């Protein structure tokens, strides 16, 4: 019987120190999923570590000074979920932006809905920049991006800027474009595109990739809500978070903010000079904070854009090209190969781990070619983030080179219909996030939500990966489904391996951190179609509850 966890309780470790860093407790039950080959029915946590594993009958001899014995009953205890790729600080920032997403994340289904939401927000505060998050042209009734004219109808004087759901595009009104210095004479920046009005050089308000950077600078004025971001992660069973595209400023700020869980940060680099400056000025693996560790785990390279935004770099043209582009349009890289090759070679030589964003198969080829040219001989674990359109031949090369794919497999639900019908067509769309092909090759791989692109809901991620059912209820690539066991490994032990942390995370093993999650039922004994019925009951970091409904 649990004495300490009565009723609904959320312990917010973010932003404020907690009196006791660790708790000593025991767990007893028939559904303890370890991922280390053992099947215990009891375990003891002491000083933040898993101190003992064994049978219920043996527990009295090991319980010692445990404050609580938590009876699991029909519930399951698993290793805590590890964020294989996300943007924890961006989630905190977007919490204080206007929600213009479509259901189930937000209320917007039409351009008129979007305008009404923005008008309400404008009336509420009425000054400064009006920033919105999560608009999705693929789900809007009009099937298009909002333009400067649509946003000028909300305000012609107050700057308005909206971030696309992918995070790779923005829409702005005339006042925002003027404030950012973007006009008819502005050229497309390298790795980006300013969409124009038909037959004119005048911007239409939609900006892609690096063209969004002048507007993104305005995000620094938004106060991030780290407590809310922490709560969302904790409620969804996360015990470790990631910032998969950090700025140096964010690294410095977050190293001094105590968090309730570990956060691994990957600053963005675009050249060898960027990487060298970071290597010479930062200590990789440095920790800070009293409730969690902030680690600089490596760097991030961005090679292309978004498939749902139609900026990802593909080998073959888009099924339906975006407005203003011809039938041969394939997207584009954000860095040229002649920059990528020496950058990857330098990072591998310096043994600096890196994540490389590559959605399109042409961008994937750039990374694979760069790693092959560098010919690393060590266990580098370079990660291809998203890897959504990687081909069979590319997976063969990735397996040989030791490149880990981290699949954004939540796409199969959120944008599966859009990928099949507009972005890629049926043949390519059915293979998006090819997890089964990866399992068949016995490759190490992970899956992620890319929060805040979609909420950090791990249970929905597991459901999407194992069922591959779209919003319309159709199966997208039945032959790419994987088992629940493999999907959970991709959020626990495989994710720990991706971060070089398998010595202390990812499985319930004696001596590892007591980062644990209790689920309402054992997912390994649940049909994939029923996974959404499972709830996160409690989340523990170092044996201390950071979220609980016990």
C-alpha positions in Angstrom: 0.0 0.0 0.0 1.4 3.4 -1.0 1.4 5.9 1.9 3.0 8.9 0.4 1.1 9.1 -3.0 -2.5 9.8 -2.1 -4.8 11.4 -4.6 -3.6 13.5 -7.5 -0.1 14.9 -7.1 2.3 16.7 -9.4 5.7 17.6 -8.0 7.1 20.4 -10.2 10.9 20.1 -10.0 11.4 22.7 -12.7 12.6 26.2 -11.7 12.7 25.5 -7.9 15.0 23.2 -5.9 13.3 20.2 -4.2 14.3 19.6 -0.6 15.2 16.0 -1.1 16.9 15.0 -4.3 16.2 11.3 -4.0 13.7 9.0 -2.4 14.1 5.5 -1.0 11.2 3.3 -2.0 10.2 -0.2 -3.2 8.0 -1.4 -6.0 6.2 -4.7 -6.0 4.2 -6.3 -8.9 3.9 -8.9 -11.6 4.4 -6.4 -14.5 7.9 -5.0 -14.1 9.4 -4.6 -17.6 13.2 -4.4 -17.3 14.6 -4.7 -20.8 17.7 -6.4 -19.3 16.5 -10.0 -19.6 15.3 -10.4 -16.0 11.7 -10.7 -14.7 11.7 -9.5 -11.1 8.5 -9.0 -9.0 10.1 -6.5 -6.7 12.8 -3.8 -6.7 14.3 -1.3 -4.3 15.4 2.2 -5.0 18.0 3.8 -2.8 19.8 7.2 -3.2 18.4 7.6 -6.7 19.6 4.3 -8.0 18.1 0.9 -8.5 19.6 -0.9 -5.6 18.1 -4.4 -5.8 15.9 -6.6 -8.0 14.4 -9.9 -7.0 11.2 -11.6 -6.0 8.3 -10.4 -3.8 9.2 -13.1 -1.2 12.8 -11.8 -0.9 11.8 -8.1 -0.5 11.6 -8.0 3.3 15.3 -8.8 3.5 16.3 -5.9 1.3 13.7 -3.2 2.1 15.9 -1.4 4.7 15.0 2.2 5.1 12.5 2.5 2.3 9.9 5.1 3.0 7.2 3.5 0.8 6.3 0.1 -0.7 4.3 0.8 -3.9 2.0 -2.0 -4.9 1.6 -2.0 -8.7 -1.3 -4.4 -8.9 -2.3 -4.7 -12.6 -0.2 -1.7 -13.4 3.2 -1.9 -15.2 6.6 -0.5 -14.2 8.9 0.4 -17.1 12.1 2.4 -17.6 11.3 6.1 -18.0 10.8 7.3 -21.5 13.8 9.1 -23.0 13.2 11.9 -25.5 15.1 10.8 -28.6 14.5 14.1 -30.3 12.6 17.2 -29.2 12.8 20.8 -28.4 12.1 21.3 -24.7 12.9 25.0 -24.5 10.9 25.7 -27.7 7.9 23.9 -26.1 8.3 26.2 -23.1 8.4 29.3 -25.4 5.5 28.2 -27.5 3.4 27.9 -24.4 3.1 31.6 -24.3 2.2 32.0 -28.0 -1.3 32.0 -29.5 -2.4 28.5 -30.3 -3.5 28.5 -34.0 -3.1 24.7 -34.5 -5.8 22.4 -35.9 -7.5 19.7 -33.9 -6.7 17.8 -31.8 -3.9 20.2 -30.7 -5.8 23.5 -31.4 -9.1 25.0 -32.5 -8.3 26.2 -36.0 -10.0 24.5 -39.0 -10.3 27.5 -41.5 -8.6 30.7 -42.3 -11.6 32.5 -40.7 -11.0 30.5 -37.5 -7.4 31.5 -37.5 -8.4 35.2 -37.9 -10.9 35.0 -35.1 -8.4 33.4 -32.7 -5.8 36.1 -33.5 -8.4 38.9 -33.2 -9.3 37.6 -29.7 -5.6 37.5 -28.7 -5.1 41.0 -30.2 -8.0 42.4 -28.1 -6.6 40.7 -25.0 -3.2 42.3 -24.9 -3.1 44.7 -27.9 0.6 45.6 -28.1 3.9 44.4 -29.3 4.3 41.5 -31.7 1.5 39.0 -32.0 3.1 35.5 -32.3 1.1 32.4 -33.1 2.1 28.7 -33.2 1.2 25.6 -35.1 -0.9 26.6 -38.1 -1.2 23.7 -40.5 -2.1 24.3 -44.2 -2.6 20.6 -44.7 -5.5 20.6 -42.2 -7.1 24.0 -43.1 -10.2 23.8 -45.2 -8.6 26.1 -47.8 -5.6 23.8 -48.1 -3.2 26.7 -48.2 -1.0 28.9 -46.0 -2.4 32.1 -44.6 -0.9 35.1 -46.5 0.0 38.6 -45.5 -3.4 39.7 -46.8 -5.2 37.2 -44.4 -3.1 38.5 -41.5 -3.5 42.2 -42.5 -7.2 41.7 -42.1 -6.5 41.0 -38.4 -4.2 44.0 -38.0 -2.4 46.3 -40.6 -0.3 48.0 -37.9 0.6 45.4 -35.3 3.3 42.9 -36.5 1.9 39.3 -36.7 4.0 36.3 -37.2 2.9 32.6 -37.2 5.1 29.5 -37.0 4.0 26.6 -39.2 3.3 23.3 -37.4 6.5 21.9 -38.9 8.6 24.7 -37.4 10.2 25.3 -40.8 8.0 28.0 -42.3 6.3 31.2 -41.0 3.5 33.4 -42.2 3.7 37.2 -41.5 1.6 40.3 -42.1 2.8 43.4 -43.9 3.9 45.1 -40.6 6.0 42.1 -39.6 7.6 41.8 -43.0 8.5 45.5 -42.9 9.9 45.3 -39.4 12.1 42.4 -40.5 13.2 44.3 -43.6 11.8 41.8 -46.0 10.4 43.3 -49.2 10.3 43.0 -53.0 14.1 43.6 -53.4 15.0 41.0 -50.7 16.8 38.0 -52.3 16.2 34.4 -51.2 18.8 33.6 -48.5 21.0 30.6 -48.9 18.9 27.6 -47.7 15.6 29.4 -47.7 12.9 30.9 -49.9 10.6 33.9 -49.8 7.3 33.1 -51.5 6.1 35.8 -53.8 2.7 37.1 -55.1 1.9 35.7 -58.5 3.7 37.7 -61.3 5.4 39.9 -58.7 8.5 40.1 -56.6 6.4 41.2 -53.6 6.5 38.7 -50.7 3.1 37.0 -50.1 3.9 36.6 -46.4 5.0 33.0 -46.4 8.7 32.3 -45.6 10.6 29.1 -45.7 13.6 27.8 -43.7 16.4 30.4 -43.4 14.1 33.1 -44.7 12.3 32.9 -41.4 15.4 33.8 -39.3 14.7 37.6 -39.2 11.3 36.8 -37.7 12.5 34.1 -35.3 14.7 36.7 -33.6 11.4 38.1 -32.1 10.9 34.8 -30.2 13.7 35.9 -27.7 11.2 38.4 -26.3 8.8 35.7 -25.3 9.2 34.5 -21.7 9.4 30.6 -21.8 7.2 28.7 -19.4 9.6 25.9 -18.3 7.2 24.7 -15.6 4.6 24.0 -18.2 7.1 22.2 -20.5 8.3 20.1 -17.5 4.7 19.2 -16.6 3.9 18.1 -20.2 7.0 15.9 -20.3 6.4 14.5 -16.8 2.7 13.7 -17.4 3.7 11.7 -20.5 6.3 9.6 -18.7 9.4 11.3 -19.8 12.4 11.2 -17.5 14.9 12.8 -19.9 14.3 15.6 -22.3 16.2 16.9 -25.3 16.8 20.3 -27.0 17.7 19.1 -30.5 18.5 22.5 -31.9 20.0 24.8 -29.2 21.4 28.2 -29.4 24.5 29.1 -27.4 22.4 31.5 -25.5 19.9 28.8 -24.6 22.7 26.5 -23.5 24.2 29.2 -21.2 20.7 30.0 -19.7 19.6 26.5 -19.1 22.8 25.4 -17.5 21.9 27.7 -14.7 18.2 26.7 -14.3 17.4 23.7 -12.1 15.2 21.3 -13.9 13.2 18.3 -12.8 14.8 15.9 -15.3 17.9 15.6 -17.4 18.1 17.8 -20.5 20.6 17.0 -23.3 21.3 20.0 -25.6 22.7 20.0 -29.1 23.7 23.5 -30.3 23.3 24.1 -34.1 26.4 24.4 -36.2 26.5 25.3 -39.9 30.3 25.1 -40.6 33.6 23.8 -39.4 34.3 27.2 -37.9 31.1 27.0 -35.9 31.9 23.6 -34.7 35.5 24.4 -33.8 34.5 27.5 -31.8 32.0 25.4 -29.9 34.4 22.6 -29.2 37.0 25.1 -28.0 34.7 27.1 -25.8 32.3 24.5 -24.3 32.8 21.4 -22.1 30.8 18.6 -23.6 29.1 16.5 -20.9 29.1 19.4 -18.3 26.2 19.1 -15.8 24.4 21.7 -13.8 21.3 22.0 -11.7 20.1 20.4 -8.5 17.0 18.6 -9.8 18.3 17.4 -13.1 21.4 17.6 -15.3 21.9 19.9 -18.2 24.3 18.3 -20.6 25.8 19.5 -23.8 25.6 16.2 -25.6 26.9 17.2 -29.1 25.8 19.4 -32.0 23.0 19.6 -34.5 23.3 19.9 -38.3 20.2 20.9 -40.3 20.4 19.5 -43.9 16.9 20.2 -45.2 13.3 21.1 -44.2 9.9 19.6 -43.7 8.0 17.1 -45.8 4.6 18.4 -44.7 5.8 21.9 -45.4 7.2 20.7 -48.8 10.7 22.0 -48.1 12.4 18.6 -47.5 15.0 17.7 -50.1 13.8 14.7 -52.1 15.5 12.6 -54.9 12.3 12.7 -56.9 9.7 15.5 -57.3 6.9 16.2 -54.9 3.6 14.5 -55.8 1.9 17.9 -55.7 4.4 20.7 -55.7 3.7 23.8 -53.5 2.2 26.9 -55.0 4.5 28.7 -57.3 6.8 25.7 -58.0 7.0 23.6 -61.1 6.4 19.8 -61.5 10.1 19.1 -61.1 10.3 20.7 -57.7 12.2 18.5 -55.2 12.7 20.8 -52.2 16.3 22.0 -51.4 19.1 21.5 -49.0 19.8 24.1 -46.3 23.6 23.5 -46.6 25.7 22.5 -49.7 27.5 19.2 -49.8 30.9 21.0 -49.9 30.0 22.4 -46.4 28.6 19.2 -45.0 31.5 16.9 -45.9 34.3 18.8 -44.0 31.9 19.6 -41.1 31.0 15.9 -40.6 34.6 14.9 -41.0 35.7 17.4 -38.3 33.0 16.3 -35.9 33.9 12.6 -36.4 37.6 13.3 -36.0 36.9 15.2 -32.8 34.5 12.5 -31.6 31.8 15.0 -31.1 28.3 13.3 -31.3 25.9 15.0 -33.7 22.3 14.9 -34.8 21.7 15.6 -38.5 18.2 16.7 -39.5 17.4 14.9 -42.8 13.7 14.4 -43.8 14.2 13.9 -47.6 16.1 11.0 -49.1 18.3 13.4 -51.0 19.3 15.1 -47.7 19.8 11.6 -46.2 22.1 10.8 -49.1 24.2 13.9 -48.2 24.7 12.7 -44.7 25.4 9.1 -45.7 28.0 10.3 -48.3 29.6 12.6 -45.8 30.0 9.9 -43.1 31.2 7.4 -45.7 33.9 9.8 -46.9 35.1 10.4 -43.4 35.2 6.6 -42.8 35.0 6.6 -39.0 36.4 3.7 -37.2 34.9 4.3 -33.8 31.4 3.8 -32.4 30.2 7.3 -33.3 26.4 6.8 -33.2 25.7 9.7 -35.5 21.9 10.2 -35.7 19.8 11.0 -38.7 16.9 12.9 -37.3 13.5 12.2 -38.8 14.8 10.0 -41.6 11.3 9.9 -43.0 11.9 9.0 -46.6 15.1 6.9 -46.3 15.2 4.1 -49.0 16.1 0.5 -48.6 19.5 1.0 -50.2 20.2 3.9 -47.8 19.3 1.8 -44.8 21.8 -0.8 -46.0 24.5 1.9 -46.1 23.4 3.4 -42.7 23.6 0.0 -41.1 27.2 -0.5 -42.4 28.3 3.0 -41.3 26.7 2.9 -37.9 24.2 5.8 -38.5 21.2 5.7 -36.2 17.8 6.7 -37.7 15.5 8.5 -35.3 12.1 8.3 -36.9 9.4 10.9 -36.6 6.9 8.1 -36.8 4.0 10.2 -35.2 3.7 11.5 -38.8 1.9 8.4 -39.8 -1.1 9.7 -37.8 -0.8 13.4 -37.9 0.1 13.8 -41.6 -0.1 10.3 -43.1 -3.0 11.3 -45.4 -1.3 14.4 -46.5 1.9 12.5 -47.3 0.1 9.9 -49.3 -2.2 12.2 -51.2 -0.1 15.4 -51.7 3.5 15.2 -50.5 4.9 11.9 -51.7 2.2 9.9 -53.5 1.1 6.4 -52.6 4.2 4.4 -53.1 6.6 6.7 -51.2 4.0 7.7 -48.7 3.4 4.1 -47.6 7.1 3.8 -46.6 7.4 7.0 -44.5 9.4 6.2 -41.3 10.3 2.7 -42.4 10.6 1.1 -39.0 10.0 -2.5 -40.0 12.8 -2.3 -42.6 15.1 -1.0 -39.8 14.1 -3.8 -37.4 14.7 -6.4 -40.1 18.2 -5.2 -40.4 18.7 -5.4 -36.6 19.7 -1.7 -36.5 19.6 0.5 -33.5 16.9 3.1 -34.0 14.7 5.5 -32.0 11.3 7.2 -32.5 10.2 10.6 -31.4 7.4 13.3 -31.3 9.7 16.3 -32.1 7.8 18.3 -29.4 6.4 20.8 -29.7 5.7 19.9 -33.4 3.3 17.4 -31.9 2.7 17.0 -28.1 5.2 14.8 -26.2 2.7 12.0 -25.8 4.7 8.8 -25.8 1.6 6.5 -25.7 0.2 8.1 -28.9 3.7 7.7 -30.4 3.8 4.0 -29.6 0.3 3.6 -31.0 1.1 5.5 -34.2 4.3 3.5 -34.8 2.7 0.1 -34.2 -0.6 0.7 -36.0 0.3 3.3 -38.7 -3.3 4.5 -38.9 -3.9 8.0 -40.4 -6.4 10.6 -39.3 -8.9 9.2 -41.8 -8.6 5.7 -40.3 -6.5 4.2 -43.2 -3.4 2.1 -42.7 -0.3 3.7 -44.1 2.2 1.0 -44.9 1.0 -2.1 -43.1 4.3 -3.9 -43.9 6.2 -1.2 -41.9 4.4 -1.9 -38.6 6.5 -3.1 -35.7 5.8 -4.8 -32.4 4.9 -2.9 -29.2 8.1 -4.4 -27.7 10.3 -2.9 -30.4 8.5 0.5 -30.3 9.0 0.7 -26.5 12.7 -0.2 -26.8 13.0 2.7 -29.3 11.9 5.1 -26.5 13.9 3.5 -23.7 17.0 1.4 -24.1 17.7 2.4 -27.7 17.2 6.0 -26.9 19.7 5.7 -24.0 22.2 4.1 -26.5 21.6 6.9 -28.9 22.7 9.4 -26.2 25.7 7.2 -25.0 23.8 6.8 -21.7 23.0 3.0 -21.6 25.3 2.6 -18.6 22.8 4.5 -16.4 19.5 4.7 -18.3 17.1 2.8 -20.5 16.5 -0.4 -18.6 15.6 -1.4 -15.0 19.0 -2.7 -14.0 20.8 -2.7 -10.7 23.0 0.4 -10.4 21.2 2.4 -13.0 19.3 5.6 -12.3 15.8 5.0 -10.9 14.1 6.8 -13.8 10.8 4.9 -14.0 7.3 5.2 -15.3 4.1 3.4 -14.1 1.5 2.7 -16.7 -2.1 1.8 -16.1 -1.6 -1.6 -17.9 1.2 -3.6 -19.3 1.7 -2.4 -22.9 3.4 -5.7 -23.8 0.2 -7.5 -23.0 -2.0 -5.0 -24.8 -3.1 -5.2 -28.4 -1.5 -2.4 -30.5 -5.0 -1.1 -31.4 -5.7 -0.6 -27.7 -2.6 1.3 -26.7 -4.4 4.6 -26.5 -6.4 3.3 -23.6 -3.2 3.1 -21.4 -2.5 6.1 -19.1 0.7 7.3 -17.5 0.1 6.8 -13.8 3.3 8.1 -12.3 6.8 9.3 -13.4 9.9 9.0 -11.2 13.3 10.6 -11.7 16.0 9.3 -9.3 13.2 7.5 -7.4 11.4 10.7 -6.7 7.9 11.2 -8.1 7.7 14.2 -10.5 4.2 13.2 -11.5 1.7 10.9 -9.9 -2.0 10.0 -9.8 -1.5 7.1 -7.5 
